[in-house]
């Protein structure tokens, strides 16, 4: 079976690894210390905006908080274009957000971490405030394709309804928001490129 990630524990470890206090991080991302404490102790799940704010402030990555192993050395005979990574669906790390969004981490390169793939599911009626909800901004570029349901993308002053087979790409620093206004789950595959300022990206 897929295994759920203890996001609170991962976020607390990332914060402590960087020597930051709970209060200072909470203040920096605009939430109360009490709320952040509840997230770290697993009493509540962070929303997607809160998770991205934490990851950005801690200069971490989604891979780190999802516990994805990257950068594992390969034997010399396997380094190069012939390296193959197979990850069974039952082995996907799964993170459930407090706002009805679920991320499943997909297979990753064992030698590079600048690109990460996710199977993303938005529950029905996720984010009903639509264009008035808090928008996301994070380092990197975003590529996605919707495979089931409908998903509304709010970006700049534009609104785009995505249907199965529709795809999207943009600079993730553009304020954006996905909302499922429908009555069935919306599911797609998303890839994030260059998640942290420390990623080494070849242009």
Buried (B, 14 or more C-beta within 10 A) or exposed (E): EBEEBBBBBBBBBBBEEEEBEBEEBBEBBEBEBEBBBBBBEEEBBBBBBBBBBBBBBBEBBBBBBBBBEBEEEEEEEEEEEEEEEEBEEEEBBBBBBBBBBBBBBBBBBBBEBBBBBBBBBBBEEBBEEEEEBBBBBBBBBBBBBBEEBBBBBBBEEEEEEBEBEBEBEBEBEEEBBBBBBBEEBBBBBBBBBBBBEEBEEEE
